[in-house]
């Protein structure tokens, strides 16, 4: 229910008092129009006098004779934008349908025409769709975010398909203008269209993949950039692959590593064998194998002194050679915490965890090591002495050790809570 404190209630009451749309409503926010539609419908049922009366000093009210022949709706005067906005949201379908006849030449009301394209009443919905079809494409693109919001509704596909077709076939400037949209769905659609129409050069695609905040856009642009590569071109490599490999996003780096095969530079995947991301490491191993280079011996050599590249231990485990468990297990005593943590992950990858080897690491001063030790021991938590775990719960223990004890005890059905230091 709406209340006097509800922002949508305030907007509707301002509109019924004749306040201009752009003063009562954040017209740039697509959610504002959706909330307005819902709020008018509810308030019109609760306080119909706000919408039916002509007694307002401003005279800005709707009028329809109750005995008029359906679906006739009469207007005492040419309605303004504010009055039409209320009519386009009214619970009476006759009012909504009649308002659409006046909305076609009112660009300020186009968002509500878009909303009405999903109307539950077929006559209203069809009239709104006819109006939207005649709308100039640049105005339709300006409300892409709202169009994509309402596309989730049962009748919401029409406006989305119309928008998509206009972006595919219209001037390229329309799609390009939406690339920098703050709305996630709009940016995704714009980049999808831009990739389909090949509007962006490979260098920009690579830079966008490396820097964009949305993973869908990252994938779209990375795949499109890699598709432009040809073997042996150093210029293409520098403009496309290098930005991908430098990205902070694992998905983008993995695309860059995979692109090394397309560029014919298999050996360049070697540094990414020890990437912090498992998917990047897997891609690096695949690229090396495509070049007839076996990664396991490289990992074994790196594990001889893994301080500089601690992920070598987990990479070796991911090669799934059971005989390598002994080499990885020896790294559990390495002085570098990162090496110990990755060694635990490597043993888990090999399914070679032994409780007696891992249990001492629950006392490790490194939180990362204890997290990995806990994950390794959870499947075998019933093999751990409960006295040992309860000893880790004392308030003088580091927080990461106490959390590990709680997780392991709960794994065997002992309900404990995390104690707080006094």
WOPENOR-V261032 format. One line per field, one symbol per residue. phi: phi as a letter, one per 20 degrees, with the letter a starting at -180 (. if undefined). A space follows every 50 residues. Layout:
BEGIN
phi = ???
END
This chain:
BEGIN
phi = .fcfefffffffffffenffgfeecffeefffffffgffffffffecfff defdefgfmecebbffefffefcdcfbffeffffgfffdffeffffffff feefedgfeggffffffdgfegfffffffffffefggfffffdfffgfff fffgdefgffffffffffdegffffffefeffefffffffffffffeled fgffgfffgfdfeefffgfgfffffffefcfnefffffedfgfffefeeg ffffffffffffemdgfffgfefdffefffffffffffffemdefgffff ffffbegfcffgfffffffmdgffffffffffeffegffffffffffffe lcfdgfeegfffeffeffffffffffegfcffeeffffffffeffeefgf fffffffffffdneecdffdff
END
